Amino acid sequence: MSKRTKKEFFDYNDYQDRGMAYKWDTAFAIGELQEGINESTKESKRDLERLPQQDINYIEYCLERSIKHNKILEVQLNSLDQLGRVKEPIWGNFRGFMDMDVLLIGDQYIDYADIRHIKIHDFRKWSEVENEALPCPFEKDEYKALEQEEQTKIEDVFNEYFEDNQWIE
């Protein structure tokens, strides 16, 4: 049988370890620094395409569809950021006009004349996407082919709903 000896550790030089508390604090700060650097790098490499200026009639059509059918819009503005690049698009539902030329999309106020390009997003279930028998009612072709009779029916229903002047007390 072998006899066990007691293990003894002794410092062989003058180095004193910082301890785990200091190591974790430093690692956390370095992690935040790296995250900030990566985010800054991503922002500096951002280069969005400047989409063409759309017709005012189509912009109004998209705003109307958004408020009537609760559709989400993606809006690109004419204004540029401080570095002369295209700003990130604004996402949200059109919630109405706040002033004669200021509208509210999502929770952001936008100058009406500042809208460059607008797109309606039609989020559907995956089961409807696979079954392409249903046409998408929010595409540009539908805008051009929309019959005046259908548009007047939609307007009548919309006006009747919002302008009935009946108050529930």
Legacy VTK file of the C-alpha trace (Angstrom):
# vtk DataFile Version 3.0
C-alpha trace
ASCII
DATASET POLYDATA
POINTS 169 float
0.000 0.000 0.000
1.235 3.446 -0.844
1.158 6.230 1.591
-0.572 9.463 0.519
1.232 12.693 1.027
-0.401 16.003 1.684
-0.431 18.304 -1.354
1.077 21.652 -0.707
0.994 24.562 -3.101
3.370 27.433 -2.794
4.068 30.505 -4.853
7.139 30.092 -6.961
7.179 33.746 -8.100
5.729 37.120 -7.032
2.587 36.928 -9.235
-0.711 37.384 -7.387
-3.898 36.360 -9.214
-6.688 38.958 -9.519
-9.436 36.573 -8.521
-12.582 35.624 -10.423
-14.638 38.697 -9.522
-12.246 41.032 -11.331
-11.913 38.716 -14.298
-15.670 38.551 -14.892
-16.082 42.325 -14.567
-13.403 42.902 -17.179
-14.826 40.275 -19.513
-18.281 41.865 -19.316
-16.898 45.308 -20.209
-14.953 43.871 -23.131
-18.088 42.070 -24.335
-20.061 45.333 -24.306
-17.238 47.080 -26.130
-17.128 44.413 -28.844
-20.916 44.558 -29.205
-20.751 48.333 -29.681
-17.956 48.015 -32.218
-19.888 45.386 -34.201
-23.029 47.523 -34.175
-21.070 50.574 -35.298
-19.421 48.577 -38.088
-22.801 47.276 -39.225
-24.219 50.818 -39.246
-21.258 52.189 -41.215
-21.597 49.444 -43.858
-25.342 50.072 -44.298
-26.136 51.014 -47.889
-29.835 50.972 -48.748
-31.097 51.318 -52.284
-32.830 54.602 -53.092
-36.158 53.529 -54.538
-37.889 55.563 -57.280
-40.287 58.378 -56.427
-43.846 57.074 -56.636
-46.896 58.799 -58.018
-48.937 60.723 -55.437
-52.085 58.805 -56.451
-50.453 55.476 -55.636
-49.175 56.799 -52.299
-52.703 57.915 -51.397
-54.047 54.537 -52.522
-51.616 52.705 -50.216
-52.449 54.969 -47.281
-56.149 54.363 -47.875
-55.681 50.588 -48.004
-53.625 50.658 -44.828
-56.203 52.543 -42.791
-59.208 50.648 -44.186
-57.738 47.138 -44.081
-55.204 47.580 -41.247
-52.233 46.752 -43.484
-48.628 47.404 -42.559
-46.711 49.901 -44.687
-43.020 50.254 -45.394
-42.205 53.887 -46.169
-38.958 55.232 -47.584
-38.418 58.960 -47.098
-36.858 61.536 -49.398
-34.711 62.898 -46.573
-31.232 61.496 -45.992
-29.293 60.957 -42.772
-26.381 63.161 -41.642
-23.940 61.147 -43.787
-26.015 61.516 -46.978
-27.300 57.944 -46.968
-30.845 56.660 -47.358
-32.569 56.343 -43.989
-33.983 53.073 -42.714
-37.587 52.571 -43.890
-40.407 53.310 -41.472
-42.761 50.428 -40.724
-46.283 50.646 -39.341
-49.946 51.175 -40.008
-51.225 54.492 -41.311
-53.121 55.931 -38.355
-54.286 59.222 -39.859
-53.319 62.826 -40.432
-52.154 64.884 -37.475
-52.126 68.126 -39.439
-52.715 69.183 -43.039
-49.423 67.699 -44.205
-48.240 65.548 -41.275
-49.326 61.935 -40.993
-48.805 59.255 -38.377
-47.396 55.899 -39.440
-46.907 53.548 -36.528
-45.715 55.914 -33.811
-43.723 58.275 -36.054
-44.828 61.599 -37.502
-43.948 61.991 -41.181
-44.213 64.975 -43.474
-46.511 64.010 -46.349
-44.205 65.565 -48.956
-41.267 63.532 -47.582
-42.689 60.170 -48.727
-40.624 58.781 -51.585
-41.676 55.146 -51.871
-44.399 53.204 -50.101
-45.118 49.494 -50.057
-47.973 47.507 -48.537
-47.021 44.282 -46.798
-49.639 41.589 -46.896
-48.757 39.092 -44.202
-50.578 35.835 -44.792
-50.663 32.437 -43.218
-48.235 29.896 -44.603
-51.212 27.749 -45.701
-52.533 30.578 -47.874
-49.133 31.182 -49.427
-48.896 27.583 -50.583
-52.388 27.767 -52.033
-51.903 30.472 -54.659
-55.529 30.256 -55.758
-56.256 33.377 -53.700
-55.092 36.531 -55.487
-53.320 39.178 -53.487
-55.600 42.234 -53.374
-52.771 44.636 -52.507
-50.500 44.559 -55.532
-49.928 47.283 -58.114
-51.807 45.424 -60.845
-54.898 45.397 -58.648
-54.573 49.147 -58.256
-54.588 49.704 -62.002
-57.364 47.196 -62.669
-59.616 48.328 -59.818
-63.056 49.081 -61.147
-64.684 52.367 -60.204
-67.842 50.573 -59.065
-65.947 48.495 -56.506
-64.136 51.570 -55.265
-67.405 53.464 -54.726
-68.844 50.514 -52.787
-65.818 50.490 -50.513
-66.063 54.262 -50.058
-69.788 54.043 -49.186
-69.207 51.369 -46.543
-66.238 53.261 -45.109
-68.145 56.550 -44.947
-71.221 54.892 -43.459
-69.118 53.287 -40.721
-67.095 56.345 -39.760
-69.605 59.132 -40.389
-72.858 57.801 -38.949
-72.909 60.459 -36.172
-74.364 57.991 -33.709
-72.882 58.104 -30.237
-73.257 55.384 -27.666
-73.791 56.863 -24.219
LINES 1 170
169 0 1 2 3 4 5 6 7 8 9 10 11 12 13 14 15 16 17 18 19 20 21 22 23 24 25 26 27 28 29 30 31 32 33 34 35 36 37 38 39 40 41 42 43 44 45 46 47 48 49 50 51 52 53 54 55 56 57 58 59 60 61 62 63 64 65 66 67 68 69 70 71 72 73 74 75 76 77 78 79 80 81 82 83 84 85 86 87 88 89 90 91 92 93 94 95 96 97 98 99 100 101 102 103 104 105 106 107 108 109 110 111 112 113 114 115 116 117 118 119 120 121 122 123 124 125 126 127 128 129 130 131 132 133 134 135 136 137 138 139 140 141 142 143 144 145 146 147 148 149 150 151 152 153 154 155 156 157 158 159 160 161 162 163 164 165 166 167 168
